[in-house]
Amino acid sequence: MKALVIGATGSTGEFLVDELLADKNYESVTIFVRRATNKKHPKLVEEIVDFSNIDNYKDLIVGDVIFSCLGTTLKAAGSKANQKKIDFDIPATFAKLARENGVSSFVLLSAYGATSKSKVFYSKIKGELEDSIAELNFEQYIIFRPGLLLRANSDRFGEYAMAKILKAVNSIGLFKKFKPLPTDLLAKKLTKAPKALPKGTSIIELDKIFSFANM
């Protein structure tokens, strides 16, 4: 399979790219990035693109499966408008162009509680993205909805504090459904998904991710 990745430099995306490169089922891995990553591998193709003009790169968005790990926080984005551009506009455009080019599978890293009906801004745009991609009728559409992610060397204090709390309550048998998920483990699950799941739409909810495609 030929894999395409957006969000390849994020905390989950970096691990995903490494997993895809190591997996013999993927013959090539094309990543779309704003600037050079300096990552070298015989199977890796790096495309440096202007994400404000994605249509200009349509001819490059060709393969068998596209993975989207793109996302940010409101604090990092600076405004709801910028966050929506990153979390909705860019992946939605890539999905549209990929489908027009005959890409058959889409794997989306979404979020727990995503729904277009939500009154929570983040959950709402994640849900709107899920719906937008669903309308494109990919042959295989896989949505992962993880909860709190454990990012290596994270500088997000709130995320770190919540992870410590959840670990503590998990240790006494409480809130196991909300157990924090390491991004390297999530990347392994994402990599295996197109081979492990059938055609059609599959939604892997928070409480199913740990047991999905156990290694």
C-alpha positions, 0 to 999 in steps of 0.5 A, spaced: 500 500 500 501 507 498 500 511 504 499 519 505 500 522 511 498 529 514 499 531 521 506 527 520 510 532 525 505 532 530 506 528 537 502 522 534 504 523 527 511 522 528 510 515 531 505 514 525 510 515 520 515 511 523 510 505 524 508 506 517 516 506 514 517 499 518 511 496 516 512 491 510 505 492 508 506 499 506 511 500 500 511 508 500 509 513 505 508 520 503 508 526 508 505 533 507 509 538 511 510 545 511 518 545 512 523 539 511 523 534 516 530 531 515 528 524 516 531 519 511 528 513 509 528 509 502 520 509 502 519 516 505 517 521 500 516 528 503 512 534 500 513 541 502 506 544 501 503 551 502 497 549 506 493 555 504 493 553 497 492 545 497 489 545 491 495 546 487 498 540 490 492 535 488 496 531 483 501 529 489 495 526 493 495 519 490 495 513 494 491 507 497 490 510 504 491 517 507 492 518 514 490 525 518 493 526 525 492 534 524 490 538 530 492 543 535 489 547 541 486 553 541 492 556 545 497 554 540 492 556 534 491 563 537 483 563 535 477 559 534 478 561 526 485 559 526 484 552 530 478 551 525 482 552 519 487 547 522 482 542 525 477 542 519 479 546 513 485 543 511 484 535 513 477 536 509 480 539 503 485 533 503 480 528 503 476 531 498 482 531 493 484 524 495 477 522 494 477 525 487 484 522 485 481 515 487 484 514 494 480 508 497 481 509 504 481 514 510 484 514 517 482 519 521 484 521 528 478 525 531 477 525 539 472 523 544 466 526 544 466 529 537 459 530 534 457 536 530 451 537 535 456 539 540 456 546 544 463 545 545 467 548 540 473 543 539 468 537 539 463 540 534 469 542 529 471 534 530 464 532 529 463 536 523 470 534 520 467 526 521 461 528 517 464 532 511 469 526 510 463 521 511 460 525 505 465 523 500 464 515 501 471 513 501 471 505 500 474 504 507 473 510 512 476 509 519 475 514 525 479 513 532 476 517 538 481 517 543 481 521 550 487 524 553 493 522 549 500 521 553 505 525 549 512 524 550 516 531 553 509 534 553 509 542 555 502 542 556 501 542 564 494 541 564 494 535 560 500 532 564 496 534 571 490 530 568 494 524 566 497 524 573 490 524 576 487 519 571 493 514 572 492 515 580 484 513 579 485 508 574 490 504 579 484 503 584 479 501 578 476 507 577 475 511 570 478 505 566 475 507 560 478 514 560 485 511 561 490 516 558 493 513 551 500 514 549 501 516 542 506 511 540 501 506 542 496 510 538 500 510 532 501 502 532 493 502 532 492 507 526 498 503 522 494 496 523 487 499 522 486 499 514 489 491 514 485 489 520 478 492 518 473 491 513 470 496 508 465 501 510 465 506 516 468 503 522 469 508 529 474 506 534 471 509 540 475 511 546 474 504 550 475 500 544 482 503 542 486 499 547 484 492 545 483 494 538 488 490 534 492 487 540 500 487 538 
